[in-house]
Amino acid sequence: MSHQTEMWQVYLYQDVEVTVIQQWVDPFGTAMLRFGLTRDGEVLAVGMSETEFLAEATFLRAEGDELVEGAR
């Protein structure tokens, strides 16, 4: 199973710009990803299947900021 997204790509998801920050394949062979955004100095992140994410997300650009929890 290969991913359709790449690390650090930026998408519009539910009217918010988010960045892909982690990818993996679960034990059932499903491509999964975690995306995040920085809000009030904190990194907020959500994980879900890549298929579910791409059903609602719109690609914006190839390179976003690297989100690091705790970084300011």
C-alpha positions as CSV (number, residue, x, y, z in Angstrom):
1,M,0.0,0.0,0.0
2,S,1.5,3.4,-1.0
3,H,0.4,6.8,0.1
4,Q,-1.2,9.3,-2.2
5,T,-0.1,12.2,0.1
6,E,3.5,13.1,1.0
7,M,5.0,14.4,4.2
8,W,4.7,18.2,4.7
9,Q,2.1,18.7,1.9
10,V,-0.5,21.4,2.8
11,Y,-4.2,20.8,2.3
12,L,-7.4,22.7,3.0
13,Y,-9.5,20.4,5.3
14,Q,-12.8,21.7,6.7
15,D,-11.8,25.3,5.8
16,V,-8.5,25.0,7.7
17,E,-5.0,24.8,6.3
18,V,-3.4,21.6,7.6
19,T,0.0,19.8,7.0
20,V,0.6,16.1,6.7
21,I,3.0,15.3,9.6
22,Q,3.0,11.5,9.8
23,Q,2.1,8.5,7.6
24,W,1.9,4.8,8.3
25,V,0.0,1.6,7.2
26,D,-2.1,0.1,9.9
27,P,-2.1,-3.7,10.5
28,F,-5.1,-4.1,8.1
29,G,-3.2,-2.5,5.2
30,T,-5.0,0.8,5.4
31,A,-2.9,3.9,4.6
32,M,-3.2,6.3,7.5
33,L,-2.0,9.8,8.1
34,R,-1.8,12.4,10.8
35,F,-2.3,16.0,9.9
36,G,-1.7,19.0,12.1
37,L,-1.9,22.8,12.4
38,T,-0.5,25.3,14.8
39,R,-3.0,27.2,16.9
40,D,-2.1,29.5,19.8
41,G,1.4,28.1,19.8
42,E,0.3,24.5,20.2
43,V,0.3,21.8,17.5
44,L,-3.1,20.2,17.2
45,A,-3.1,16.8,15.3
46,V,-5.6,14.3,14.1
47,G,-5.1,10.9,12.6
48,M,-7.4,9.1,10.1
49,S,-7.3,7.0,7.0
50,E,-5.8,8.7,4.0
51,T,-8.9,7.9,2.0
52,E,-11.2,9.6,4.5
53,F,-8.9,12.6,4.6
54,L,-8.7,13.0,0.8
55,A,-12.4,12.7,0.4
56,E,-12.7,16.2,2.1
57,A,-9.3,17.7,1.6
58,T,-8.1,20.0,-1.2
59,F,-4.4,20.1,-2.1
60,L,-2.9,23.6,-1.7
61,R,0.9,23.2,-2.0
62,A,3.8,20.8,-1.8
63,E,5.8,22.2,1.1
64,G,4.5,23.6,4.4
65,D,6.1,24.5,7.6
66,E,7.5,21.5,9.6
67,L,5.2,21.4,12.7
68,V,7.0,20.5,15.8
69,E,5.1,20.1,19.1
70,G,6.4,22.6,21.7
71,A,8.3,24.7,19.1
72,R,7.5,28.4,19.1
